[in-house]
Amino acid sequence: MPQVNTDFDVIVVGGGINGLTAGAYLAKSGVKVVVIEKGDQIGTHCATEEYATPGWRQNPHASGIWTGHSTAMMDLELEKFGLDLYVPQFSRATPYLDGKAFAPDLWNANRTYAKWRKFNEHDAKVFKDIMNAFVDRRQQIMRAFVYSPPSVENWDTTVRLFGELPHVPSDYLNLTGYELIDTLFEDEQLKAQLAGWQHACAFEPFLKVIGPIGALLLVSSFGVQQSIGGSHQIPHAIFRCLVHHGGKVLQNCEVTKILVKDGVATGVELGPHASYPAKTLLARKAVISNLTPVPTFLRLVGEDHVDPAVARVLRNYNYWGVLFTAGYLSKQEPNWVGSEFDPDLKKAWHFNFGADTLAEVQKCFSDVDRGRIPEKLAFLGANFIFSKHDPNAAPKGLHSVQLWAEVPYRISRHSGPTDWDEGLTQDVLDRCTARLDEYAPGFSKGIVDSFSYSPLDISRRNDSAIGGVWSGGTVQPGQLYFDRPFLGCHPPRTPIQHLYLSNGVWPMSFSWLGAGHNAALTVLEDLGIKRPDWWSHEPLEWIPTWAKRNNVTLVPKITD
């Protein structure tokens, strides 16, 4: 029988990117850490796969990457460990059926301002005022909002900084995202693209508090990066960092129990089919769960160790927010309607489409909430042409295009997710193709291969992704900031001493790696270990260094 060390300072349950990040920060700080992963691959929701034609590589989960905004990019020296990020110039593009298009230039705020002016002078002025004020505050906002554990001080700082932006009403947190967008702007197409993009970041526009915050964040022209070689390069780079600094990773090792004695987490128990069957691993100082709240508390900890009121809340934890993935290998890139209106649309690798007005965005989410697949599919979860900047994404001469359609997990009150196995997957894929042809006429004629990935497929692959959700649970009042995953948890700490969370907490478990960073920071603080000098970089610090190395001139403020 294989042997394994059974005694560690910290055990991380789950090898997703935020679990790995927590482990890497702690290992580099000199803590004896092991990350335990159920699957045979780390980074389940940051994967790169070949589903069909050999050489056609898709990223079915994390695709638009926020890691370049992260403090971890430089703290953990992820480039040194093989991570190659590209910062595209044209992201967040949107074509419209009437022949218009919006393709912001994320390197040059003056050019983006000119694009706003083509739609509406009033809206362009509001954008200019908010954008310029946001640039002065964005590092403070990201530090308080994302790269610090939740606290009254950090929340008040965040609310104040957003509230100081021009044109923002004093009661903005009492508005939904829709209402704030409607208050600030006039043009329906610009309003629709803002609402869609904030949804792509899980700041749902139909919610109060997080909705208006998301709207303001997305007005600011935040962009994402592409991981060259595929998104799976991110967990691999963090893994290499962790191992380089003495950390361990155990794969094919399902954790069946988090051990709790007298209210204190003491270790974990591995399942009978693990690589080290039925082993008990002890954690002298902490256990960090990178699983979402329901499997963490109701399955691994067990209801015997959870307050009955907390267990009841968790049984109703909202995991809303799933996507249907449609992938295409094509002889041509989409020839978008609107390319004459804005030729930069053809240069964009990252786009949304399918909802041309704010009312159409609202209708899409209303249908999904009722368990209906929208009659007019909308693709608001962020969509990609992976081969635009990555030569490894598709065989030579071909193009890799991926869509994310908004759909429900359960199709109706009287049905269930198994509908996806009974013909629905192919039907929705066909509808995705037809809808894409509306916005890029003739695209389907060049399709060489295709694949689909339903919400049911997602939940089967990762049983921590309840109902196929991609964000660790809806970020809504009652599951937001202090209350995430439940009121009184004090995340990333939990009511169980020495048990911490790096998933299903604030901030969401995105590729910005904030949840893993904050879990490690809190554990270090509770262990009485001073933060090392190398743990000192600021959010957004890496992107200007990338631009300088690549001879890219960034113009963050509007001067025209």
C-alpha positions, 0 to 999 in steps of 0.5 A: 500500500502506498505511504503518505505523510499524515501530519501537516500544519494546514490541509486544503480540501479541494484543488481548485485555483483558490484552494491552490492559491491558499496553499501556495501562499502558506507554503511560501510563508513556511507553513507545512501544507497539503492540498487534497484533490478528489479528481485526477486533475487539479483546477477543475473549474479552470480546465482546458480540454480536447472534446472533439477534433485533436488539437482543438482546445477549449476552456469550458469554465474559467476563460476570461481570466482575472489573474492579471489583476491579482496580487498573487500574480507577483507575490507568487511569481506565477510568470516564473512558474509558467503562466503566460497571460495576454492582455487583449486590446479589444474585450467586452465587445457587443454586436447588435442586429441593427448594424451597430456595435460596441468594441471598447479599447481597453488599452486606450480610454480616449478611444473607448470614449469616442465609441461611447460618443457614437451612441450617445453624447450624454452617456459618453459624458457620464462614462467619462466622468465615472471612468476618470474618477474610478481610475483614481480609486480602483486600486483602493477599491480592489484592495478593500473589496477583493483582496482583504477579508470581509470587515466593517471597515473594508465594506464601508471603504468600498461603499464610500469609494463607489459612492464618491463616483460622479452621478451616483445617487446617495441611495445607490445600494437600494437600487438594482443594477438595472435601476442604476443603469437606467438612472445613469444612461439613456441609450438602450444598447449601451445599457444592455451591454453593461447589464450583460457584462456585470452578469458575466462577473456574477454581479447580477443586475436584477439584485440590489447592493451587488447589482449597482456595485457591479454596474459601476465596476463594469462602467469602468472598462475593466477587462480580462486576460487570456491564458496562453496555452489554455486556462489550465495553465493557471492551476499548473503555475500555482501548483508549481509554486506550491510544490517549489516551496515545499507544499504537497498535492494529493490527487485521486483522493476524495475527502469523505469527512472533515474531522471535528473534535470539541468544535475544532477541525483536526484533520480529514478522512480519505475515502475507500477509493482514494490513492491512499485508501481510508487514511486519516490526515491530521491538521495541527493548525487549520483545515481550509475547504475549497468546496462550496458551502453545502458539501463543506458543512452538510456533507464533510463536517456533518450536521452534528457539528453545525448549528441547526439554524445554520443547517436550515439556511444552508439547505436553502442556499441559492446556487442560481446561475448556470450556463450552457456551453457551445463550442465550434471549430470553424474555417472562419471567425464570426463575420459580425453584423456591426463590423462596418460600424466599428471595425474593431469588432473584428479584432475582439476575442471576448464578446456578448450578444443576443440581447440588444436592449435592457428589456431583452436582458431582463426578459432573458433572466426572467425566463431562466428564473422560471425554468424556461430556456429563453425563446431568443437565446442570449449569450451574456456569460462572456464568449470567446474566440480562443484562437484569436491570440492563442495559436495553441487553441485550434489546429492550424488554419482553423478557429475556436469559438465558444458561446455561453448561453443563459439557461436553467438547470431544471427546465420546469417545475414538473421536470428536472435536469435529466432533460439535458440527457434526453435530447435537450442538449442537442436542441439547445446546441442547434439553437445556439448555432442558429442564433449565432448565424443571426449575428454573424451571417454564414458562420454555420457554413464554416463549422468543422466540428462542435461540442456541447457542455450542459449544466448537468455535465458540469454538476456531474464533473464537479459535485461541489458545483451544485446545480451546475453553478459556476460561481460558488452560489449566487452573490445576493443579499443574504449570501453577500460579503459578511453573510456569505455563506451565512450570517455569523460565519465571519468568513473566511473563518467559520464557527468551527475553530480552525476551519476556514473557507476559500470557496463560497465566500467573499469574494467569489471564487473567480480567477482573481484568486481573492478568496484563496488569498484572503483565506491564507492571510487569515490563517497566517494572522490566526497563527501569529505569523507576520506577513512576509516581505514578499507578500506586498504587491498591490492589485492591478500592479502586474498589468502595467509591467506587462504593458511596458515589456510588450511596448503597449502604451496604456491610456487609463484616463480620458483626456479628449 
